[in-house]
Amino acid sequence: MIQDWTNIFVSNLPAAKRKLEIPSAFAPSAAVEVSIVATENLSAFGPVTSQGKKADSANPSASFGRVIGLATTAITSGFSGQVIEAGEITNPAWAWTIGDPIFLSGTGLSSTPPVTGFVQQIGTAKGLATMVVDLSDPVLL
């Protein structure tokens, strides 16, 4: 039986690949980055939305379903910068426990999920200062 897939649209490819148990095409340590234009000042290693704003788990109307990854450096409003969507990122200031899930928590990151707004895992701690970004689907609380 031949199936027609021409009208299928996947909005979250990493999540779809996990759901269908399709292995990723990149090595876990390889990073997938996109360029964005910041619409407000963004912190290095901070979570970012597709609108170029700080992601905020406490503000679902502005961030739910819009988180695209972490800024690799600070990005000034009106300027472009890189956002890592998947793969490894290292910040010497982090102090994660290896294997812990890392969540969007307010406008930052935490190994403890938020209790209001929405919860979204951003990745998993690979080392004390390294995490593997692999965005999960957000869930309203």
Summary of the structure (lengths in Angstrom):
residues: 141
radius of gyration: 15.4
end to end distance: 41.6
largest distance: 53.9
contacts: 398
relative contact order: 0.20
helix: 8%
strand: 35%
